[in-house]
Amino acid sequence: MTTAGRVAICPGSFDPLTLGHVDLVRRAAALFERIVIGVLVNEQKQPLLPAHDRVALARAVFVDEPRIEVETFGGLLVDFARQRGARVIVRGLRSAADFDYESPMALMNRRLHGELETVFLVPSPDVHAISSRLVKEIWRLGGDVSGLVPPPVEAHLRALRATK
């Protein structure tokens, strides 16, 4: 499989977008012609940030990178991939537990869409321990999230805290 001309999807909730996500997307952009960040809208979850904020923040972070697009999606990832003409899903793996979680999903996605491949990337060491869950917990407890999220996200979270 050559990556020339390929569209890859980087799916997730991005609640909030972290420097780990940024690392993953930028490294995927070095491998594929176009990246679509798919911001998952799941009505059953209570996100910290509404979907429109997550999309706007991701667009602000990648504003100077025209090959990176940001869109919301709901439902099956394979359907979103078909709609966007993507045949590759990019996921990050921080640990063996991540692989245990991601592997069955990758196999099911391939079963549902036989031409869909999943590519796993290991994060850079400096962002390895960052997760949205930990960032939200630190933020909710009044901690400093600088160095964990990109500046537009940090500013947004600071403003959100000021309104609470």
Backbone as CSV, one residue per row, in Angstrom:
resi,resn,N_x,N_y,N_z,CA_x,CA_y,CA_z,C_x,C_y,C_z
1,MET,0.847,-1.180,0.000,0.000,0.000,0.000,0.889,1.238,0.000
2,THR,0.773,2.011,-0.996,1.461,3.299,-1.020,0.587,4.328,-0.319
3,THR,1.205,5.279,0.354,0.421,6.281,1.075,0.130,7.498,0.214
4,ALA,0.723,7.582,-0.968,0.482,8.736,-1.845,-0.989,8.801,-2.207
5,GLY,-1.585,9.954,-2.043,-2.984,10.152,-2.391,-3.959,9.613,-1.380
6,ARG,-3.466,9.083,-0.301,-4.339,8.463,0.691,-4.892,9.468,1.690
7,VAL,-6.149,9.230,2.040,-6.806,10.000,3.093,-6.834,9.110,4.331
8,ALA,-6.437,9.675,5.459,-6.477,8.947,6.723,-7.370,9.701,7.701
9,ILE,-8.089,8.932,8.489,-8.958,9.489,9.528,-8.259,9.319,10.870
10,CYS,-8.218,10.398,11.636,-7.774,10.346,13.036,-9.023,10.598,13.879
11,PRO,-9.684,9.541,14.346,-10.934,9.724,15.091,-10.707,9.836,16.587
12,GLY,-11.650,10.489,17.251,-11.611,10.554,18.700,-12.582,11.590,19.222
13,SER,-12.666,11.662,20.536,-13.544,12.674,21.129,-12.833,14.018,21.216
14,PHE,-11.514,14.003,21.397,-10.719,15.230,21.480,-11.323,16.189,22.517
15,ASP,-11.618,15.621,23.693,-12.294,16.372,24.753,-11.434,16.440,26.005
16,PRO,-10.455,17.330,26.025,-10.047,18.287,25.004,-8.901,17.736,24.148
17,LEU,-8.600,18.460,23.085,-7.447,18.164,22.235,-6.184,18.365,23.068
18,THR,-5.303,17.362,23.069,-4.070,17.434,23.856,-2.855,17.507,22.939
19,LEU,-1.706,17.741,23.535,-0.467,17.721,22.757,-0.171,16.315,22.242
20,GLY,-0.682,15.296,22.915,-0.566,13.929,22.402,-1.327,13.768,21.095
21,HIS,-2.529,14.327,21.034,-3.302,14.291,19.784,-2.572,15.037,18.672
22,VAL,-2.038,16.204,19.004,-1.336,17.021,18.014,-0.146,16.246,17.456
23,ASP,0.600,15.588,18.328,1.733,14.764,17.913,1.275,13.679,16.937
24,LEU,0.216,12.975,17.286,-0.301,11.894,16.449,-0.739,12.415,15.075
25,VAL,-1.492,13.494,15.055,-2.007,14.032,13.792,-0.862,14.525,12.906
26,ARG,0.084,15.217,13.480,1.200,15.736,12.665,2.065,14.606,12.114
27,ARG,2.284,13.574,12.892,3.073,12.449,12.379,2.292,11.678,11.332
28,ALA,0.977,11.576,11.494,0.156,10.943,10.454,0.188,11.767,9.176
29,ALA,0.201,13.096,9.319,0.241,13.969,8.141,1.536,13.804,7.356
30,ALA,2.584,13.351,8.014,3.838,13.084,7.310,3.758,11.794,6.498
31,LEU,2.776,10.953,6.812,2.642,9.663,6.130,1.549,9.644,5.065
32,PHE,0.562,10.515,5.201,-0.589,10.491,4.313,-0.796,11.858,3.677
33,GLU,-1.434,11.841,2.518,-1.634,13.095,1.779,-2.601,14.032,2.481
34,ARG,-3.640,13.454,3.082,-4.652,14.276,3.740,-5.111,13.570,5.002
35,ILE,-5.316,14.372,6.054,-5.793,13.849,7.331,-7.140,14.491,7.636
36,VAL,-8.090,13.678,8.030,-9.370,14.183,8.515,-9.455,13.826,10.000
37,ILE,-9.472,14.860,10.825,-9.693,14.656,12.253,-11.198,14.502,12.421
38,GLY,-11.614,13.333,12.863,-13.029,13.056,13.076,-13.380,13.214,14.534
39,VAL,-14.075,14.290,14.866,-14.476,14.562,16.248,-15.793,13.829,16.500
40,LEU,-15.724,12.824,17.347,-16.885,11.988,17.630,-17.915,12.732,18.460
41,VAL,-19.151,12.692,17.999,-20.280,13.223,18.754,-21.050,12.018,19.278
42,ASN,-21.024,11.847,20.591,-21.700,10.726,21.232,-22.712,11.301,22.212
43,GLU,-23.970,11.207,21.863,-25.042,11.789,22.672,-25.144,11.168,24.060
44,GLN,-24.576,9.983,24.252,-24.679,9.309,25.541,-23.604,9.748,26.528
45,LYS,-22.624,10.498,26.074,-21.562,10.984,26.960,-21.782,12.452,27.262
46,GLN,-21.269,12.876,28.396,-21.324,14.272,28.799,-19.919,14.860,28.663
47,PRO,-19.597,15.414,27.507,-18.240,15.942,27.325,-18.032,17.238,28.111
48,LEU,-16.773,17.519,28.379,-16.415,18.799,28.992,-16.715,19.926,28.011
49,LEU,-16.349,19.722,26.749,-16.525,20.742,25.713,-17.537,20.272,24.682
50,PRO,-18.449,21.138,24.260,-19.384,20.749,23.198,-18.624,20.507,21.894
51,ALA,-19.225,19.738,21.014,-18.566,19.350,19.755,-18.114,20.560,18.951
52,HIS,-18.937,21.614,18.893,-18.544,22.773,18.081,-17.289,23.450,18.632
53,ASP,-17.093,23.432,19.951,-15.861,23.976,20.533,-14.671,23.082,20.209
54,ARG,-14.862,21.763,20.294,-13.765,20.841,20.000,-13.314,20.986,18.547
55,VAL,-14.277,21.149,17.641,-13.943,21.350,16.221,-13.220,22.683,16.033
56,ALA,-13.750,23.744,16.601,-13.138,25.073,16.446,-11.717,25.094,17.005
57,LEU,-11.503,24.459,18.140,-10.168,24.436,18.725,-9.195,23.636,17.872
58,ALA,-9.632,22.497,17.365,-8.755,21.697,16.495,-8.427,22.471,15.224
59,ARG,-9.412,23.148,14.662,-9.149,23.964,13.465,-8.167,25.084,13.774
60,ALA,-8.269,25.691,14.944,-7.340,26.757,15.322,-5.918,26.218,15.465
61,VAL,-5.786,25.039,16.038,-4.464,24.444,16.232,-3.803,24.109,14.888
62,PHE,-4.593,23.623,13.940,-4.046,23.185,12.656,-4.329,24.178,11.526
63,VAL,-4.572,25.436,11.863,-4.971,26.456,10.892,-3.964,26.602,9.749
64,ASP,-2.696,26.407,10.008,-1.664,26.586,8.985,-1.333,25.292,8.242
65,GLU,-2.152,24.273,8.427,-1.884,22.975,7.805,-3.086,22.578,6.937
66,PRO,-3.093,23.018,5.667,-4.264,22.820,4.805,-4.590,21.357,4.492
67,ARG,-3.661,20.470,4.712,-3.944,19.045,4.449,-4.648,18.369,5.624
68,ILE,-4.864,19.139,6.698,-5.548,18.596,7.880,-6.912,19.263,7.988
69,GLU,-7.962,18.439,7.933,-9.342,18.917,8.030,-9.931,18.435,9.344
70,VAL,-10.948,19.126,9.815,-11.613,18.742,11.064,-13.117,18.716,10.822
71,GLU,-13.753,17.603,11.180,-15.199,17.439,11.030,-15.748,16.620,12.181
72,THR,-17.026,16.757,12.445,-17.685,15.890,13.422,-18.243,14.666,12.707
73,PHE,-18.453,13.620,13.489,-19.160,12.454,12.973,-19.847,11.749,14.130
74,GLY,-20.890,11.028,13.796,-21.598,10.184,14.747,-21.843,8.854,14.064
75,GLY,-22.183,7.863,14.803,-22.436,6.561,14.192,-21.154,5.791,13.968
76,LEU,-21.191,4.926,12.967,-20.058,4.043,12.714,-18.892,4.770,12.058
77,LEU,-17.719,4.519,12.567,-16.506,5.089,11.993,-16.324,4.646,10.547
78,VAL,-16.676,3.410,10.243,-16.505,2.918,8.866,-17.371,3.710,7.889
79,ASP,-18.548,4.137,8.325,-19.401,4.949,7.455,-18.784,6.318,7.219
80,PHE,-18.224,6.907,8.270,-17.540,8.193,8.139,-16.345,8.052,7.188
81,ALA,-15.591,6.977,7.337,-14.439,6.746,6.456,-14.888,6.634,4.997
82,ARG,-15.959,5.910,4.749,-16.481,5.802,3.376,-16.878,7.173,2.823
83,GLN,-17.590,7.950,3.635,-18.043,9.280,3.201,-16.868,10.182,2.849
84,ARG,-15.766,10.054,3.547,-14.600,10.911,3.332,-13.603,10.309,2.348
85,GLY,-13.884,9.123,1.832,-12.966,8.488,0.885,-11.682,7.996,1.530
86,ALA,-11.739,7.697,2.805,-10.552,7.240,3.535,-10.513,5.719,3.582
87,ARG,-9.304,5.193,3.478,-9.109,3.757,3.622,-8.165,3.443,4.768
88,VAL,-7.821,4.474,5.552,-6.905,4.290,6.672,-7.442,5.018,7.905
89,ILE,-7.384,4.322,9.028,-7.685,4.891,10.332,-6.364,4.937,11.088
90,VAL,-6.052,6.070,11.692,-4.829,6.203,12.481,-5.219,6.302,13.946
91,ARG,-4.620,5.449,14.747,-4.881,5.446,16.187,-3.547,5.449,16.930
92,GLY,-3.537,6.070,18.092,-2.343,6.086,18.928,-2.385,4.972,19.953
93,LEU,-1.222,4.417,20.240,-1.093,3.371,21.252,-0.071,3.808,22.287
94,ARG,-0.523,4.034,23.515,0.390,4.408,24.590,0.838,3.205,25.405
95,SER,0.049,2.133,25.375,0.336,0.992,26.251,-0.275,-0.278,25.671
96,ALA,0.060,-1.393,26.313,-0.528,-2.673,25.935,-2.037,-2.653,26.139
97,ALA,-2.494,-1.934,27.162,-3.939,-1.820,27.403,-4.621,-1.121,26.228
98,ASP,-3.974,-0.090,25.670,-4.527,0.572,24.480,-4.636,-0.422,23.327
99,PHE,-3.604,-1.257,23.137,-3.643,-2.245,22.061,-4.781,-3.235,22.294
100,ASP,-4.953,-3.678,23.534,-6.036,-4.624,23.842,-7.399,-4.022,23.540
101,TYR,-7.548,-2.725,23.719,-8.803,-2.024,23.427,-8.965,-1.780,21.925
102,GLU,-7.892,-1.347,21.273,-7.957,-0.938,19.863,-7.984,-2.102,18.881
103,SER,-7.314,-3.185,19.190,-7.200,-4.305,18.250,-8.555,-4.891,17.848
104,PRO,-9.452,-5.211,18.786,-10.757,-5.739,18.367,-11.555,-4.733,17.527
105,MET,-11.424,-3.440,17.845,-12.133,-2.438,17.040,-11.575,-2.400,15.625
106,ALA,-10.254,-2.476,15.497,-9.640,-2.469,14.167,-10.099,-3.683,13.351
107,LEU,-10.166,-4.830,13.993,-10.618,-6.039,13.294,-12.086,-5.938,12.878
108,MET,-12.928,-5.385,13.761,-14.336,-5.226,13.412,-14.509,-4.194,12.304
109,ASN,-13.751,-3.095,12.369,-13.828,-2.100,11.290,-13.468,-2.730,9.952
110,ARG,-12.444,-3.594,9.939,-12.070,-4.247,8.695,-13.157,-5.224,8.242
111,ARG,-13.791,-5.881,9.186,-14.883,-6.797,8.819,-16.040,-6.017,8.176
112,LEU,-16.332,-4.829,8.722,-17.425,-4.007,8.210,-17.066,-3.283,6.911
113,HIS,-15.778,-3.039,6.709,-15.295,-2.311,5.523,-13.960,-2.955,5.151
114,GLY,-14.019,-3.952,4.263,-12.868,-4.794,3.948,-11.630,-4.076,3.456
115,GLU,-11.773,-2.857,2.973,-10.609,-2.133,2.463,-10.051,-1.129,3.477
116,LEU,-10.585,-1.131,4.680,-10.172,-0.170,5.697,-9.056,-0.761,6.550
117,GLU,-7.914,-0.076,6.552,-6.772,-0.485,7.363,-6.667,0.420,8.580
118,THR,-6.169,-0.132,9.675,-5.876,0.667,10.862,-4.370,0.684,11.055
119,VAL,-3.838,1.887,11.210,-2.410,2.079,11.450,-2.253,2.591,12.876
120,PHE,-1.393,1.930,13.639,-1.143,2.333,15.014,0.190,3.063,15.091
121,LEU,0.187,4.218,15.750,1.406,4.978,15.986,1.638,5.103,17.485
122,VAL,2.880,4.939,17.883,3.268,5.108,19.278,3.631,6.578,19.471
123,PRO,3.164,7.190,20.551,3.421,8.624,20.742,4.896,8.928,20.987
124,SER,5.233,10.167,20.747,6.569,10.651,21.086,6.739,10.591,22.601
125,PRO,7.953,10.347,23.078,8.164,10.203,24.528,7.695,11.399,25.354
126,ASP,7.818,12.603,24.827,7.455,13.784,25.623,5.948,13.956,25.803
127,VAL,5.134,13.243,25.039,3.675,13.351,25.182,3.029,12.005,25.531
128,HIS,3.845,11.022,25.788,3.377,9.648,26.008,2.323,9.525,27.103
129,ALA,2.476,10.251,28.184,1.584,10.092,29.343,0.358,10.992,29.303
130,ILE,0.227,11.816,28.277,-0.887,12.773,28.228,-2.137,12.096,27.677
131,SER,-3.241,12.263,28.376,-4.538,11.788,27.890,-5.590,12.847,28.198
132,SER,-6.640,12.865,27.408,-7.738,13.802,27.657,-8.341,13.587,29.038
133,ARG,-8.470,12.341,29.421,-9.048,12.029,30.731,-8.235,12.666,31.850
134,LEU,-6.904,12.536,31.789,-6.055,13.133,32.822,-6.094,14.659,32.776
135,VAL,-6.107,15.228,31.560,-6.177,16.678,31.423,-7.471,17.195,32.057
136,LYS,-8.593,16.526,31.782,-9.870,16.956,32.372,-9.833,16.871,33.890
137,GLU,-9.244,15.811,34.410,-9.175,15.658,35.862,-8.313,16.756,36.484
138,ILE,-7.171,17.026,35.883,-6.302,18.096,36.386,-7.037,19.429,36.337
139,TRP,-7.698,19.709,35.208,-8.424,20.972,35.050,-9.551,21.090,36.079
140,ARG,-10.331,20.019,36.242,-11.461,20.051,37.181,-11.015,20.281,38.618
141,LEU,-9.802,19.830,38.930,-9.276,20.001,40.287,-8.484,21.303,40.438
142,GLY,-8.550,22.159,39.414,-7.920,23.473,39.502,-6.453,23.509,39.130
143,GLY,-5.945,22.429,38.551,-4.532,22.364,38.197,-4.204,23.068,36.894
144,ASP,-2.923,23.200,36.647,-2.381,23.870,35.461,-2.209,22.845,34.344
145,VAL,-2.862,23.087,33.212,-2.772,22.153,32.079,-1.823,22.652,30.991
146,SER,-1.108,23.745,31.250,-0.136,24.209,30.259,0.916,23.117,30.086
147,GLY,1.372,22.961,28.875,2.319,21.897,28.562,1.646,20.566,28.279
148,LEU,0.331,20.506,28.447,-0.431,19.291,28.160,-1.362,19.476,26.968
149,VAL,-1.751,20.711,26.715,-2.678,21.040,25.627,-2.082,22.178,24.801
150,PRO,-2.500,22.321,23.540,-2.014,23.442,22.730,-2.530,24.777,23.281
151,PRO,-1.830,25.872,22.995,-2.223,27.177,23.532,-3.687,27.566,23.313
152,PRO,-4.295,27.347,22.135,-5.719,27.718,22.004,-6.626,26.944,22.967
153,VAL,-6.296,25.691,23.216,-7.090,24.882,24.147,-6.868,25.372,25.569
154,GLU,-5.622,25.665,25.910,-5.329,26.186,27.241,-6.091,27.486,27.500
155,ALA,-6.088,28.385,26.528,-6.804,29.665,26.680,-8.303,29.423,26.838
156,HIS,-8.839,28.495,26.065,-10.271,28.191,26.145,-10.620,27.619,27.524
157,LEU,-9.802,26.712,28.008,-10.061,26.118,29.321,-9.921,27.158,30.434
158,ARG,-8.962,28.067,30.286,-8.805,29.141,31.272,-10.061,30.009,31.292
159,ALA,-10.571,30.365,30.111,-11.784,31.181,30.021,-12.987,30.430,30.575
160,LEU,-13.067,29.129,30.319,-14.160,28.316,30.836,-14.123,28.263,32.358
161,ARG,-12.939,28.136,32.915,-12.800,28.118,34.372,-13.253,29.445,34.978
162,ALA,-12.956,30.538,34.300,-13.326,31.875,34.801,-14.834,32.052,34.870
163,THR,-15.579,31.317,34.039,-17.036,31.451,34.033,-17.705,30.520,35.041
164,LYS,-16.956,29.633,35.641,-17.541,28.664,36.585,-17.512,29.185,38.004
